[in-house]
Structures are given as C-alpha cells and as structure tokens.
C-alpha cells in the first residue's frame, strides 16, 4: 500500500452558560503514526473539563510511549478523581491510531461510534467487544486509504437539537448521512470539523445543551509542493536552481520578481504580470506556463506566514477558513501550503536584495531570508515533511 498521511483537526462547542468545555481532544504524531483521542468528562463545566483533560492526556502520552491499551485503561481507572456526588470517576473516550501504511486501530469506551466514510458512502466498522481493566470496550482493526474521512465525536453531536429543532436529537444515523453527503475528497479535516460543528450549533439554536466536540480525520495521499524564492548568490547558478526546482514533483510556486524573471529566462517561457489588484494590500500575481503560482516576494510571503500562523492557532475558525478562500496571492499560497501539501521543498536563493534591508539590522540579514526561515519552521510545526536547499 502507498504511504498515506493523516490530516486531523477538531472543534468544541461549550455547553450554554458554561465557561469550560467538558470534552478534550489530543492529537499526537511521531514518525510512524498519528494518535487522536477524544474524551468526554462526566457532567459539564470545570469537573468535566478536568476529567476529560486527564483522560485524553494520559491515553495519548502512554500510547505514544508504547504502553498497551490494558495498561493505559487501568491507569485511567486508578488516576481519575472520584465525583463526590455520583461516587464515580467517569470519562468516556475514543482512540483512533493510524500509521503511515494505512493501518487503523480504533478503541471506544461508552462513546458514540466512529463515522467512517469512503467515496461518499458510510463504511461499516467491524467491532469486537471485550473487558479491559473492568471496562467494556469496543475495538477494531481496519485499513484506510486516501480520500477516507473518519469522525470522532462526543454525545453532544448526536443530541444536537433535542427538545427544540429535533425532538429526539440529530441521531448517529443522520449525522453519518450528513457527513457522507457533504464530504468530498478535497475537503480538509478543519473544514469538515467546522461544518459539522456549525451545523450542531444551528440545531442547538446557538445554545448548546451539552458540550459538543467533533474530531475530523482525513486520509490524504503524498502531495509535494515546491517553492523557489530569491536569486542565487552566484549568477552562474541561475540555471542550476531552476533545473533543481523544476525536477521536483508536484505543484510549484515562485515568489519574487527577480526569481520569476530568472525562471522565465532559463525556461524560455513568457512572464505575464496580472494587472488585477484583488486585494489592495497584497501585490498582484503573475503567470509563467508550467508554474502553478507566481507572486511578488517579501510582502506576499510575510502575509502568507501571518495567515498560516492564524490558521495554526485556530484551524477550524470560520473567519480564518474564509481568508484561505480569498483570491489574492498570499491566501492562495497559504491554502496550497496548508491543504494541498504533505511534503514541502524549499529552494532558497541567498543573494541579498538591498530593497529588503532594515537599516537597524546587520547587513548580512535579509528580511526575505528571515521570512523564509520562519515559513520553514512553521511548516515543520504543521507536520509537513520539509526540505531546504540554498543557492
């Protein structure tokens, strides 16, 4: 099976008139797999928040360190504080572990079942039940492939609308049909989580009757994206950098007027600037045949980095997702980097452009190089596989 990559995001709705959400999600990654844990604490508010946070943290940490599910569940049972009213330490959980070869392991304890959609159709998950540390759990092993969507949720999702818009709530079957109907292969996990969460909020008439959490997981194929920016220090390397850049697979972005001129000259392809100012704050793009996006340099790169920073702080925020859909060069670049890239190749020319200098900085520091370095670190933090070549 081809190598697959896991795109995961989540969104909370806190119960009306509560300050803290009683659900918690942890997403951990290593070089072999991704683990997503969703926990729903007993009740709501502060106590539920503590229970769910402890549960999700313990599970994700222990599984990442190689503990068995038996040891992990046993530790939860002996660690959670006891509720003074109900005399139980109670938090439901659901665990989804996916390795990069497409093998999935699912564990559920007293939570709504996972929704699994492939090619816009629900897929039945074959569960086995057993007792672990005194708790009845359901577990399943199955394979995933690019295009698949999996939804983990707290019970606030299936109860959405109960007593108001829908007398018995939304219900698991209807949620499943909704996800199957709305999900296409291009929808990111953040957009899917946001869509489902916003629908729940509408069903609750903006007053959630329970903590409501969605964790969306998309399985994506390897997607390479390469970016070239900056003339090389030695002009004799112009041809080498362009050849290296063009040999890379996947989509291609060129940033900066000098870089675009070099690419146009070496490839003997026309460079056609756009005269359309879609956003007055961001310079217009240009076109070179065979290049997916050609933009101005420093201003566009800086704005791209700012958008990615905003996204990483709150990836399911509707306003941020709307920014990604704008047609200016920075938004288009940010969306490509976030939603259409698993492997990011950077080709960085190091010649200093005097126009990019801040007089308060040492002469050997280029503002563009600093922004490129920030982009490199951001993309690694976002879980992308990043390479860099300097010229």
C-alpha positions as CSV (number, residue, x, y, z in Angstrom):
1,X,0.0,0.0,0.0
2,X,1.2,3.5,-0.8
3,X,2.2,5.7,2.1
4,X,-0.6,7.8,3.5
5,X,-0.8,10.9,5.6
6,X,-3.2,11.9,8.3
7,X,-4.9,15.3,8.4
8,X,-6.7,15.8,11.7
9,X,-8.5,18.8,13.3
10,X,-11.2,19.3,16.0
11,X,-13.7,21.9,17.2
12,X,-15.5,22.3,20.5
13,X,-18.9,23.8,21.4
14,X,-19.1,24.5,25.1
15,X,-22.4,23.9,26.9
16,X,-24.5,27.0,27.1
17,X,-23.7,29.2,30.2
18,X,-20.6,27.1,31.0
19,X,-17.1,28.7,30.8
20,X,-15.1,25.5,30.1
21,X,-15.8,22.6,27.8
22,X,-16.1,19.2,29.4
23,X,-14.6,17.4,26.3
24,X,-11.0,17.3,25.3
25,X,-9.1,16.2,22.2
26,X,-5.4,15.3,22.0
27,X,-3.6,14.7,18.7
28,X,-0.1,13.3,18.8
29,X,2.3,12.4,16.0
30,X,5.5,10.6,15.6
31,X,7.5,9.4,12.7
32,X,5.3,6.2,12.3
33,X,1.7,7.2,13.2
34,X,-0.9,9.6,14.4
35,X,-3.0,9.1,17.6
36,X,-6.3,11.0,18.1
37,X,-8.0,10.8,21.5
38,X,-11.4,12.4,22.3
39,X,-12.6,12.3,25.9
40,X,-16.0,13.4,27.3
41,X,-15.9,14.1,31.1
42,X,-18.8,13.3,33.4
43,X,-21.3,16.2,33.5
44,X,-20.1,19.6,32.4
45,X,-18.0,22.6,33.5
46,X,-14.8,22.6,35.5
47,X,-15.0,19.0,36.8
48,X,-15.9,17.5,33.4
49,X,-13.0,19.5,31.9
50,X,-10.5,18.1,34.5
51,X,-11.8,14.6,33.9
52,X,-11.6,14.7,30.1
53,X,-8.3,16.5,30.1
54,X,-6.6,14.0,32.4
55,X,-8.1,11.1,30.4
56,X,-7.0,12.4,27.0
57,X,-3.5,13.4,28.2
58,X,-2.9,10.0,30.0
59,X,-4.1,8.0,27.0
60,X,-2.2,9.9,24.3
61,X,1.0,10.1,26.4
62,X,1.0,6.4,27.4
63,X,0.2,5.1,23.9
64,X,2.8,7.3,22.3
65,X,5.4,5.9,24.8
66,X,4.4,2.3,23.8
67,X,2.0,1.3,26.6
68,X,-0.7,-1.3,25.9
69,X,-4.3,-0.4,25.9
70,X,-4.7,-2.6,29.0
71,X,-2.1,-0.7,31.0
72,X,-3.5,2.6,29.7
73,X,-7.1,2.0,30.7
74,X,-6.0,0.6,34.0
75,X,-4.0,3.8,34.7
76,X,-7.0,5.9,33.9
77,X,-9.2,4.0,36.4
78,X,-6.7,4.5,39.2
79,X,-5.9,8.1,38.4
80,X,-9.2,10.0,37.8
81,X,-10.6,11.8,40.8
82,X,-13.9,10.5,42.2
83,X,-17.0,12.6,41.8
84,X,-18.4,13.5,45.3
85,X,-22.0,13.4,44.0
86,X,-22.0,10.3,41.8
87,X,-19.1,8.5,43.6
88,X,-17.5,7.5,40.3
89,X,-14.5,8.6,38.3
90,X,-16.0,8.7,34.8
91,X,-14.9,9.9,31.4
92,X,-15.8,8.3,28.1
93,X,-13.1,8.1,25.4
94,X,-12.5,7.1,21.8
95,X,-9.0,6.4,20.4
96,X,-8.0,6.3,16.8
97,X,-4.5,5.3,15.9
98,X,-3.4,5.4,12.2
99,X,0.1,4.5,10.9
100,X,1.5,5.8,7.6
101,X,1.0,2.5,5.9
102,X,-2.8,2.9,6.3
103,X,-3.4,0.6,9.3
104,X,-6.0,1.9,11.7
105,X,-6.8,0.8,15.3
106,X,-10.0,2.1,17.0
107,X,-11.0,1.8,20.6
108,X,-14.2,3.1,22.1
109,X,-15.5,3.3,25.7
110,X,-19.1,4.3,26.1
111,X,-19.0,6.9,23.4
112,X,-20.8,7.4,20.1
113,X,-19.4,5.2,17.4
114,X,-16.8,6.5,14.9
115,X,-18.2,7.5,11.5
116,X,-16.2,6.1,8.6
117,X,-16.9,7.4,5.1
118,X,-15.3,6.3,1.8
119,X,-16.3,7.6,-1.6
120,X,-19.2,9.5,0.0
121,X,-20.6,6.3,1.4
122,X,-20.6,5.1,5.1
123,X,-18.4,2.1,5.8
124,X,-19.4,-0.5,8.5
125,X,-16.7,-0.9,11.1
126,X,-16.4,-4.5,12.4
127,X,-16.0,-4.2,16.2
128,X,-15.0,-6.7,18.8
129,X,-16.0,-6.3,22.4
130,X,-14.0,-7.2,25.5
131,X,-13.3,-6.1,29.1
132,X,-10.2,-4.2,29.9
133,X,-9.4,-3.2,33.5
134,X,-13.1,-3.7,34.3
135,X,-14.4,-1.5,31.5
136,X,-16.3,-2.8,28.4
137,X,-14.6,-1.5,25.3
138,X,-15.2,-1.9,21.6
139,X,-12.2,-2.2,19.3
140,X,-11.5,-2.6,15.6
141,X,-8.6,-3.0,13.2
142,X,-9.1,-1.9,9.6
143,X,-7.3,-0.3,6.7
144,X,-7.7,3.3,5.4
145,X,-6.9,4.8,2.1
146,X,-6.6,8.3,0.6
147,X,-9.9,10.1,0.5
148,X,-11.3,8.4,3.6
149,X,-12.9,10.5,6.3
150,X,-13.4,9.5,10.0
151,X,-15.3,11.4,12.6
152,X,-14.9,11.1,16.3
153,X,-17.5,12.9,18.4
154,X,-18.9,13.4,21.9
155,X,-22.5,12.7,22.5
156,X,-23.4,16.4,22.2
157,X,-23.3,15.9,18.5
158,X,-25.9,13.1,18.3
159,X,-28.2,15.0,20.8
160,X,-28.0,18.3,18.9
161,X,-31.4,19.9,18.5
162,X,-33.1,17.7,21.1
163,X,-36.2,19.2,22.6
164,X,-36.2,22.1,20.1
165,X,-35.5,21.7,16.4
166,X,-35.4,17.9,16.6
167,X,-37.5,16.1,19.3
168,X,-35.1,13.2,19.7
169,X,-31.9,15.0,18.6
170,X,-29.8,14.6,15.4
171,X,-29.0,11.0,15.9
172,X,-26.0,8.9,14.8
173,X,-27.5,7.7,11.6
174,X,-28.5,11.2,10.5
175,X,-25.0,12.6,11.4
176,X,-23.5,9.7,9.4
177,X,-25.7,10.5,6.3
178,X,-24.8,14.2,6.6
179,X,-21.1,13.5,6.7
180,X,-21.3,11.1,3.7
181,X,-23.3,13.6,1.7
182,X,-21.2,16.7,2.5
183,X,-17.7,15.2,2.3
184,X,-15.7,15.3,-0.8
185,X,-12.0,14.3,-1.4
186,X,-10.8,17.9,-1.3
187,X,-12.4,18.9,2.0
188,X,-9.8,19.3,4.7
189,X,-10.3,18.0,8.3
190,X,-10.5,21.6,9.6
191,X,-13.3,22.4,7.1
192,X,-15.1,19.2,7.9
193,X,-14.9,19.7,11.6
194,X,-16.1,23.3,11.2
195,X,-19.0,22.3,9.0
196,X,-20.2,19.6,11.4
197,X,-19.7,21.9,14.5
198,X,-21.6,24.8,12.9
199,X,-24.5,22.5,12.0
200,X,-24.7,21.3,15.6
201,X,-24.7,24.9,16.8
202,X,-27.6,25.8,14.5
203,X,-29.6,22.7,15.7
204,X,-29.0,23.9,19.3
205,X,-30.1,27.4,18.2
206,X,-26.8,28.7,19.4
207,X,-27.4,27.5,22.9
208,X,-25.7,24.0,23.1
209,X,-27.5,21.8,25.6
210,X,-24.3,19.7,26.1
211,X,-20.6,20.0,25.4
212,X,-20.3,19.1,21.7
213,X,-17.0,18.1,20.1
214,X,-16.0,16.9,16.6
215,X,-12.6,15.5,15.7
216,X,-12.3,15.0,11.9
217,X,-9.6,12.9,10.3
218,X,-8.9,12.8,6.6
219,X,-6.5,10.4,4.9
220,X,-4.6,12.1,2.2
221,X,-2.0,10.9,-0.4
222,X,1.5,12.2,-0.6
223,X,1.4,15.7,-2.1
224,X,4.6,17.5,-2.9
225,X,4.8,21.3,-3.3
226,X,8.0,23.2,-4.2
227,X,8.7,26.9,-3.6
228,X,11.5,28.9,-5.2
229,X,12.4,32.4,-4.0
230,X,15.5,34.6,-4.2
231,X,18.3,34.9,-6.8
232,X,21.4,32.7,-6.0
233,X,24.5,34.4,-4.7
234,X,26.4,33.4,-7.9
235,X,24.6,34.3,-11.1
236,X,26.1,31.3,-12.7
237,X,23.8,29.2,-10.5
238,X,20.6,30.6,-12.1
239,X,20.2,27.6,-14.4
240,X,21.1,25.1,-11.7
241,X,18.5,26.4,-9.2
242,X,15.8,26.4,-11.9
243,X,16.6,22.9,-13.1
244,X,16.6,21.6,-9.5
245,X,13.3,23.4,-8.8
246,X,11.6,22.0,-12.0
247,X,12.8,18.5,-11.3
248,X,10.8,18.4,-8.1
249,X,7.4,16.7,-8.2
250,X,4.0,18.3,-7.5
251,X,2.9,21.9,-7.6
252,X,5.3,24.8,-8.0
253,X,5.3,28.3,-6.6
254,X,7.7,31.1,-7.5
255,X,8.0,34.1,-5.1
256,X,9.6,37.4,-6.1
257,X,10.1,39.4,-9.2
258,X,13.8,38.6,-9.6
259,X,13.0,34.9,-9.1
260,X,10.2,34.9,-11.6
261,X,12.5,36.7,-14.2
262,X,15.2,34.0,-13.7
263,X,12.7,31.2,-14.1
264,X,11.1,32.8,-17.2
265,X,14.6,33.4,-18.8
266,X,16.0,29.9,-18.0
267,X,12.9,28.1,-19.2
268,X,12.4,30.5,-22.1
269,X,8.7,30.9,-21.1
270,X,6.8,34.2,-21.0
271,X,6.3,36.0,-17.7
272,X,2.9,37.7,-17.8
273,X,2.1,40.1,-14.8
274,X,-1.5,40.5,-13.8
275,X,-2.9,44.0,-13.7
276,X,-5.8,43.0,-11.4
277,X,-5.5,44.1,-7.8
278,X,-7.7,41.7,-6.0
279,X,-6.5,43.0,-2.6
280,X,-5.0,46.5,-2.4
281,X,-2.7,45.4,0.4
282,X,-1.2,42.5,-1.5
283,X,0.6,42.8,-4.8
284,X,-1.0,41.1,-7.8
285,X,0.2,37.7,-9.1
286,X,1.8,36.8,-12.4
287,X,1.8,33.8,-14.7
288,X,4.6,31.5,-16.2
289,X,3.4,28.5,-18.1
290,X,4.0,25.3,-16.1
291,X,4.2,27.2,-12.7
292,X,1.1,26.9,-10.5
293,X,1.5,30.3,-8.7
294,X,3.8,33.3,-9.3
295,X,3.7,36.0,-6.7
296,X,5.6,39.1,-5.5
297,X,8.2,38.4,-2.8
298,X,8.5,39.9,0.7
299,X,5.0,41.4,1.2
300,X,3.2,38.3,-0.1
301,X,5.5,35.9,1.8
302,X,5.0,37.8,5.0
303,X,1.2,37.9,4.7
304,X,1.3,34.1,3.8
305,X,3.2,33.4,7.0
306,X,0.7,35.5,9.0
307,X,-2.2,33.6,7.6
308,X,-0.6,30.2,8.4
309,X,0.1,31.4,12.0
310,X,-3.5,32.4,12.4
311,X,-4.6,29.0,11.0
312,X,-2.4,27.0,13.3
313,X,-3.8,28.8,16.4
314,X,-7.4,28.0,15.4
315,X,-7.7,25.9,12.3
316,X,-11.5,25.4,12.4
317,X,-12.2,29.2,12.8
318,X,-14.7,30.2,10.1
319,X,-13.1,33.6,9.6
320,X,-9.6,32.1,9.0
321,X,-11.0,29.5,6.6
322,X,-12.7,32.3,4.7
323,X,-9.2,34.0,4.4
324,X,-7.8,30.9,2.8
325,X,-10.5,31.1,0.1
326,X,-9.7,34.6,-1.0
327,X,-8.1,35.0,-4.4
328,X,-5.1,37.2,-3.6
329,X,-1.6,35.7,-3.9
330,X,-1.0,35.3,-0.1
331,X,-4.3,33.5,0.5
332,X,-3.8,31.2,-2.5
333,X,-0.3,30.3,-1.3
334,X,-1.3,29.7,2.3
335,X,-4.1,27.4,1.2
336,X,-1.8,25.4,-1.1
337,X,0.7,25.0,1.7
338,X,-1.9,24.1,4.4
339,X,-4.4,22.0,2.4
340,X,-2.6,20.7,-0.7
341,X,0.9,19.7,0.7
342,X,2.4,16.9,2.7
343,X,6.0,17.4,1.5
344,X,7.3,20.9,1.1
345,X,10.6,21.6,-0.8
346,X,12.2,25.0,-0.5
347,X,14.7,26.4,-3.0
348,X,16.2,29.5,-1.4
349,X,18.5,31.9,-3.2
350,X,20.6,33.8,-0.7
351,X,21.6,36.9,-2.7
352,X,20.7,40.0,-0.6
353,X,18.3,42.5,-2.2
354,X,19.1,46.0,-0.8
355,X,15.4,46.9,-1.1
356,X,14.7,44.3,1.6
357,X,17.0,45.7,4.2
358,X,16.1,47.2,7.6
359,X,18.8,49.8,8.4
360,X,18.6,48.7,12.1
361,X,19.7,45.1,11.2
362,X,23.1,43.8,10.4
363,X,23.8,44.0,6.6
364,X,24.1,40.2,6.2
365,X,20.5,39.6,7.3
366,X,17.9,39.7,4.5
367,X,14.3,40.2,5.6
368,X,13.1,37.7,2.9
369,X,15.6,35.1,4.2
370,X,14.2,35.6,7.7
371,X,10.6,35.2,6.5
372,X,11.6,32.0,4.5
373,X,13.2,30.6,7.7
374,X,10.0,31.4,9.6
375,X,8.0,29.6,6.9
376,X,10.3,26.6,7.1
377,X,9.8,26.3,10.9
378,X,6.0,26.8,10.6
379,X,5.6,24.1,8.0
380,X,7.6,21.6,10.1
381,X,5.4,22.5,13.1
382,X,2.4,21.9,11.0
383,X,3.6,18.3,10.5
384,X,4.8,18.7,6.9
385,X,7.9,16.9,5.7
386,X,10.2,19.9,4.8
387,X,13.4,20.1,2.8
388,X,15.6,23.1,2.1
389,X,18.3,23.8,-0.5
390,X,20.3,27.0,-0.5
391,X,22.0,28.6,-3.5
